[in-house]
Amino acid sequence: MIDPDAILSGRVKVGEGSIICAHTIITVDVTIGEHTILNLDCTVGHDAVLHDFVTLYPSVNVSGITELGECVEMGTGSQIIQGKKIGEDTIIGAGSVVVKDIPANCTAVGVPAVPIKYHS
């Protein structure tokens, strides 16, 4: 489901069961997996890959050439700069800024975002 107020380039692949909410902007050559949610007012830069079951809460900014692993959650107002990766099953806290790759299976918070807890 794609809200009519979302703006998507013609070169975006959206997987089955995904939801893109109002005022979200997605640029070129972006891949969005299945059952992924991009909440209100998010932006996704060029060549980003969001794997299956990713959730972007409101006002998340994903820069270009980034990769969000399966089941990543990015809290409200969080950001990831260009060229970085977030491993699967990872939570990025609200307002956090990802400036280095974040490993899988953790919770990362802060500016810059750092893992504070690992889950199995």
N, C-alpha and C positions, 0 to 999 in steps of 0.2 A: 504494500500500500504506500503510495507516494502522495503526500498532500499537494494540492495544486499550487500552494504558495512556496513550495520548495523549488530551488533552481538547480538543475542538473545539466551538465554538458551532454551532448549526444554520444560521448565516448566514455560512458559509465556503465559497468556491468553490475546489476543488482540481483542477488540471489533470491530464490523462492522464500516467501514468508517474511521478508524484511519490511521494516516500517521506516519511512523517512518523513519526519514531521515538518510543520510549517517553518518557514524562514531559514531552512537549512540550505547551504550552498555547497555543491560538490563540483569540483573543477574537472579536468580532463584525465583520461586514462586511469580512473579509479576503479578498483574491484571491491565490491561489497558482498560478503558471503551470505549464506542462508540464515534466516531467523535473526538478523542483526537489526538493532534499533538505533536510529539516529534521532534523538529527541529534538525539541525546539531550539532553533537558532544555533545550530552547529555548522562548522566549516570543515571541509576536507580538501586538502591540496592535491596537486597533480601526482600521479603515479603511486598513490597510497593504496595499501592492501589491508582491508579489514576482513579477517577470517570469520567463520561461522560463529554465531551466538555472541557477537560483540555488542556491548551496550555503551552508547555515548549519552550521558545525561545532558540536561540543557546547557547550552553555551560552551560546548567543548570545541577546541580548535586543534585539528590534526593537520600538521604541515605536510609538504610534499615528500615523496620518496620514503614514507614511513610504513611500518608493518605492525599491525596489532594482531597478536595470536588469538587462537580460538578461546572464547569465553572471557575475553578481557572486558573489564568495566572501567570506564573513565568517569570520575565524579564530576559534578556540576562545576563548570568554569575551569576545568583542567585543560592543560595544553601539552602538546608534544612538538618539539622543534624538528626541522627537516632531517631526514636520513637516519632516524633512530628506530629501534625495535622494542616492542614490549612482548615478553613471552606469554605463553598460554596460561589461562587460569590466574591472571594477575589483576589486582584492583589498584587503581590509581585514585588517591583521595581527592576530594573536592578542592579546587583551587591550586592543585599541585602543578608543577612545571617539569616535564620530562626533558632533560638535556643530555642524558646518557642512556644507553640501552638498559632496560630493566629486565631481570631474569624472570623465568616462569615461576608460577606457584608462590607468589608473594603479594603483600600489600605494601605499596610505596606511597609516601606522603611528603609534602614540603616543597620548598623552592630553594634549591633544586630537589626533585623527588628522589628519595632514597628508600630502599626496603626497610621496613621496621618489623616485619613478621613474615615468616615462611609457613606455607601450608602444604600438607602432603596430598 
